[in-house]
Amino acid sequence: METLYFMLSNIKKKVFQFSNSLRKPIEKRYKNHKGFFCPVPFEKLWVNDSHYTICCLSGSPMRHVGETNLINPIDAWNGEKTKAFRKSILDGSFRFCSGCPSLAPKVPPLARIDEINDPFYADIIQNKRLTVSKIGYLNLAYDRSCNLKCPSCRTQFIHLSEGPEYERLKTLQNKIIKDFLLKNNNIDKVEYLKVTGSGDPFGSKLYMDLLKSINDKDYPPFNITILTNGVLLTEKTWSELSCMNHRIKEIEISVDAVQEETYSLIRGGSWKILSKNLRFISRLRNEGRIDFFKIIMVVQKHNWKEMKDFIQMGKDLNVDEISFSPIRPWSGNKTHCEKSAVHVPSHPEYHSLLDYLKDPIFNGDSSVKIQLGALQSLRPISQKK
C-alpha cells in the first residue's frame, strides 16, 4: 500500500511538473501579445456552404463559429463562439491563433493598440466589446456554381439551379439578405460585400438573383467586391446590373495565364472573350466607375514562366494590383495539384522557379502593387542561391 502511495505521489508530481511546463509558454505568449489587436474577428465574416467563419487562419480550432444549417447568420456573427474568439484578442492571450503567420512577426492585420486611431476599434478595445454592430467585410462563398472547370478547384462542372442543395443554399441566402443586407436588418450596416471565393458570381443563379435584387430603395448603402474568372463579365452583363453596378467598387479577375494555349490548358475558357472583358474592365477603371482592379495568377507548373509577362499585362491593363498565389488542392484533383505544385521543394522545377524569382521585376514599382503571397517566402531562398 505504501509503495502504491509513493507511486501515485510520484505520478502526481510529474503531472504537476508537466502542467507547469505547459503553463510557462502560455503565460509567455500571453505576455508577448499584450498591447496588440487583431481586427479580423471584429470586422469579417465568411459564409461557405457549411460554416460561418471569422478568421482567415485555416488551422484555428475556432475559425468556424457555426454551421449554416443550424444557426442564423446573425447568431453566428455575435454568437458565443464568436465572442470567445474576440475575447481572446481583447485579453491578449490570442489563444486560438498559435499558427497565425502574422502573430510572431507582429505584422498586419496585427496592430499595436497604442497606434490604433479608428474610433470603432478604439471603442471595442476600451470597452472590451464582444458584440459588434456592423460587418466591415461579408464574403459570400457558399455556391460553387461556375462556368469553368479548373482542375485545382473541381473535377466536374457545377451549376445549381434546382433541387435540394439549391433550395438549401437559397434559404441560407435569404437569411443573409434578411439579417445583414436589407434596410431595417439586424445590424447597423455592412460596409463591403464580396461575391465570391467558391465559384463564379456570374455563373451562379443564386448570386445573379441576389445581385439583380439589390436596389437603393430596399438596400442601404454598401460597396461590392466581385471575384470572378471574368469570362461572363461582359458589357451586356454589366448593363443588366444597372440598378446596382454603381455599388461595385472592386473587381478581381482570376486569369492564370498570358498565352492563349496556357489559358486553354489550365482553365478551358475562351481567351478571346476574356481578353475583351479585361479591356472593358480596364476602361471602367480608367473612367473612375470602379475604384480597384486586380488580376490573379494561381502559379503552377504550366504558367510560372509567364509570371513576368503577367506583370506586364497588368501594367498594360492599368490594374491596381497583380496577385500571385501557389496552387493548392482546394476541392479539385489532388494528384494534378501535387504534380503542378512547382513551389514545393520536391518538384523538379522548384530550383528553376527560385532562379526566376530573383528578377527585380517582382519587387514592384510605383505603377502597380505586386503581391507574391506565400511565394514571397521563396525569394530569400532564391537570393542565397
C-alpha angles and dihedrals in degrees: 000000000000090000090052090050092054091045091053091045090052092049090049090050092051092047089052091049091048094048090047091053089053093047095057097060090045091052090045091052090047091053093045094056098045109116094032131102135196114203097193101094089043096053112022135070125177119196118197129170094278111019147033111231132194101179133059092212107106093200098053113116090215103042091104108066100178146348116260091224094055110039138033120251094251091053089054093049095053101017129127096267091050091048091050090053092048091047090056088058095046095047090050096238097109083194095166094048106067094124096046111125090212096056105073098041091040095229130150136329079036111081137183110254093223089058097052111110101166106111091213093061093035089058092049091051097043096046096032091232115191096176114070123200100202139039117224095191127018114184118196110202105146101109116069094189110136141162092226135058109213111182093228091057108033145355097220141023114277122201120157116197103138143004135068097307092048091050091048092053091043089056090049091049092050090052091051091050091049097044100039117008113041123078113269091027128151098274135046096250151320112235100191129020116195123197117212153353100159107053133345124296092218094045092054124084090202096053094042090051088051095047093047091050095056113103137154094249098060102023127061119229116289134145125241132218118198122205110190144146086241100227095111096037095098129153087259092055090048090052091049087060094052092126091065112010090104085071093058103098102159131041122188119189122196103211108155097190150049099199122066092227092054092047092051091050095049104032110012095214130124110284091192093056093042092051090052091049092049090055090049092052089047088055091051088054094046090050091051094243090126127030102213136030123185133176123202135205122194099210116226144142096287100048112026092099088061095058094102092048088048089059091051091048089053091052091049089053091047093234122174096222140018114202130195126189132171119251115265130186094246099163103322139086106329094194091052091050093049091052091047097045097107091166091068114096092231092059113104092231096047096103091046088055090051090054090047092053091058089079111113089224086085090062088073127215140229093283098064141007115240119202117192094178112187090357089068089078089063094061096073087050091050092051091057093055 
